[in-house]
Amino acid sequence: MTITATKLRADLYRVIDNVIKNGVSVEVELRGKKVRIVPAEPRDKLAALVKRPGVIVGDSGRLPQVRTFDEKKWRKKWDKRLK
């Protein structure tokens, strides 16, 4: 997001609060030159996730043992189709 120095002067605290809250930098333009206001610490993206209770049905401790996509088996089958 780019704003003018005049806009920054008028809304300084709101702009800084938005940078902190959203973790998105703001570019400020003055006489054709730009500077950037960036958060000092990167934003934790996982903290913004919405909790969805009940999505995992069953014992979540068994998740590491759940069978997933078997790429080797798929490649073998796909290679046979290509021949």
C-alpha positions in Angstrom: 0.0 0.0 0.0 1.4 3.4 -0.9 0.3 6.7 0.8 1.5 10.3 0.6 3.5 11.9 3.4 0.5 14.2 4.0 -1.8 11.3 4.5 0.7 9.7 6.9 1.0 12.9 8.9 -2.8 13.0 9.2 -3.3 9.3 10.1 0.1 8.4 11.6 -1.1 6.3 14.6 -3.8 4.5 12.5 -1.3 3.6 9.8 1.2 2.3 12.4 -1.6 0.3 14.1 -2.5 -1.3 10.8 1.1 -2.2 10.0 1.4 -3.9 13.5 -2.1 -5.6 13.3 -1.9 -6.8 9.7 1.8 -7.2 9.3 1.7 -5.5 5.9 4.2 -2.8 5.1 3.2 0.7 4.0 5.1 2.8 1.4 5.2 6.6 2.0 5.9 8.9 -0.9 7.4 12.3 -0.5 8.7 14.4 -3.5 8.9 11.3 -5.7 10.9 9.3 -3.2 9.5 6.3 -1.3 10.2 5.0 2.2 8.7 1.9 3.7 7.2 1.3 7.2 7.5 -2.4 8.0 6.8 -4.4 11.1 9.9 -5.3 13.2 8.7 -8.9 13.7 7.1 -11.1 11.1 3.5 -11.8 11.6 2.6 -15.3 12.8 0.3 -16.6 10.0 -0.8 -19.6 12.1 -2.2 -17.3 14.8 -4.7 -16.0 12.3 -6.3 -19.4 11.6 -9.9 -19.8 12.7 -10.4 -22.6 15.1 -12.8 -25.2 13.8 -13.7 -27.7 16.6 -15.0 -31.0 15.4 -13.3 -31.0 12.1 -11.1 -34.0 13.0 -13.5 -36.8 13.8 -11.9 -39.5 15.8 -8.6 -39.8 17.6 -6.2 -37.1 16.3 -3.3 -39.0 17.7 -3.7 -41.6 14.9 -3.2 -39.0 12.2 0.5 -39.8 11.7 -0.5 -43.4 10.8 -3.2 -42.6 8.3 -2.5 -43.8 4.8 -2.1 -41.0 2.3 -1.4 -40.6 -1.4 1.2 -43.2 -2.5 3.2 -41.6 -5.2 5.3 -44.6 -6.0 2.2 -46.7 -6.7 0.7 -44.0 -8.7 3.8 -43.5 -10.8 4.1 -47.2 -11.5 0.4 -47.3 -12.7 0.9 -44.1 -14.8 4.0 -45.4 -16.4 2.2 -48.5 -17.5 -0.5 -46.3 -19.1 2.0 -44.3 -21.1 3.6 -47.4 -22.7 
